[in-house]
Amino acid sequence: MSMAKIEIYSSPFCGFCHQAKGLLESKNVAFEDIDVMMNRARKAEMMERAGGRTSVPQIFIDDRHVGGCDDLFALESAGKLDPMLEGAS
């Protein structure tokens, strides 16, 4: 079983970023944490991939944009997050 590729664009002082990462960590899944605060090129990349959204976090699972922290928790409460994390999308 291959795990999904998870990317989270975040900044160090963002409470929602910490919440989203905490949820992912609680599921013992690896993710790439991309700091956009100090790296403008990565922020531009995030905005392009996220349809112009500038807020962090922006979360991608297997290159599919799932949105921000609230969106991640909504997937979790709907029981849809685990299948995505397992790469069964």
C-alpha positions in Angstrom: 0.0 0.0 0.0 1.5 3.3 -1.0 0.8 6.3 1.1 -0.4 9.5 -0.5 1.9 12.4 -1.2 1.0 15.2 1.1 2.2 18.7 0.8 1.3 21.6 3.2 2.2 25.2 2.4 2.5 26.9 5.7 4.2 29.7 7.7 5.9 29.2 11.1 3.5 31.5 13.1 0.2 30.3 11.7 -2.0 28.6 14.2 -4.2 27.0 11.5 -1.0 25.5 10.0 -0.1 24.0 13.3 -3.6 22.5 13.7 -3.5 21.0 10.3 -0.1 19.5 10.8 -1.1 18.2 14.2 -4.0 16.3 12.6 -1.7 14.8 10.0 0.9 13.9 12.6 -1.8 12.2 14.7 -2.4 9.9 11.7 1.3 9.1 11.5 1.5 10.2 7.8 4.6 11.9 6.3 4.1 15.2 4.7 6.2 17.9 3.1 6.0 21.2 5.0 6.7 24.0 2.6 7.5 27.3 4.4 6.1 30.2 2.2 7.0 33.0 4.6 10.6 33.2 3.7 10.4 31.8 0.1 8.4 34.0 -2.3 8.9 31.5 -5.2 7.2 28.8 -3.2 4.4 31.2 -2.2 3.8 32.0 -5.9 3.8 28.3 -6.6 1.2 27.8 -3.8 -1.0 30.5 -5.2 -0.9 29.1 -8.7 -1.7 25.6 -7.5 -4.4 26.7 -5.1 -6.3 28.8 -7.6 -5.1 32.2 -6.3 -5.6 31.6 -2.6 -3.0 33.4 -0.6 -3.8 32.2 2.9 -2.0 29.4 4.6 -2.2 26.5 5.1 -2.9 25.2 1.6 -3.0 21.4 1.6 -2.5 19.0 -1.3 -2.9 15.3 -1.2 -1.6 13.5 -4.3 -1.5 16.8 -6.1 -5.2 17.4 -5.4 -5.9 20.7 -3.7 -8.0 20.0 -0.6 -7.9 23.5 0.8 -7.0 24.9 4.2 -7.2 23.8 7.8 -11.0 23.9 8.0 -11.3 21.9 4.8 -8.9 19.2 6.2 -10.9 18.9 9.4 -14.2 18.8 7.4 -12.8 15.8 5.4 -11.8 14.1 8.7 -15.2 14.6 10.3 -16.9 13.3 7.1 -14.7 10.1 7.2 -13.1 11.0 3.9 -9.6 11.9 5.0 -8.2 8.4 5.8 -9.0 7.0 2.3 -7.3 10.0 0.7 -4.2 9.6 3.0 -4.0 5.9 2.0 -3.8 6.9 -1.6 -7.2 5.3 -2.4 -8.6 8.4 -4.1 
